[in-house]
């Protein structure tokens, strides 16, 4: 989506798709790993690598990207009104 800066609607579509996919990945953690919920509540039991937390970070960063794309789109629309 970085290279689609001319088409903000397509950027937002891809961000929405990425958000849905990362939420599916996070959901499968709790479905595929039955003990994941109890291990998340007790962090001293179990060893988590960074790959377990990356989808959570990806969804947070995707939400931030969506916010700034919308903000930029509003700025462009406002500047077009001034012309």
SULWO-V482698 format. One record per pair of residues at least 6 apart in sequence whose C-alpha atoms are under 8 Angstrom apart, sorted by sequence separation. I is the first residue (numbers start at 1). GAP is how many residues later the second one is. D is the distance in whole Angstrom. If there is no record, write none. Layout:
BEGIN
((I & GAP & D) (I & GAP & D))
END
This chain:
BEGIN
((4 & 6 & 7) (5 & 6 & 7) (30 & 6 & 6) (39 & 6 & 6) (4 & 7 & 6) (29 & 7 & 7) (30 & 7 & 6) (39 & 7 & 6) (1 & 9 & 8) (2 & 9 & 8) (1 & 10 & 5) (1 & 13 & 7) (1 & 14 & 8) (26 & 29 & 7) (25 & 30 & 7) (26 & 30 & 7) (23 & 32 & 8) (22 & 33 & 6) (22 & 34 & 7) (22 & 36 & 7) (23 & 36 & 7) (22 & 37 & 6) (19 & 40 & 6) (18 & 41 & 8) (19 & 43 & 6) (18 & 44 & 7) (19 & 44 & 8) (15 & 47 & 6) (15 & 48 & 8) (15 & 50 & 8) (15 & 51 & 6) (12 & 54 & 6) (12 & 57 & 7) (11 & 58 & 8) (8 & 61 & 7) (8 & 65 & 7))
END
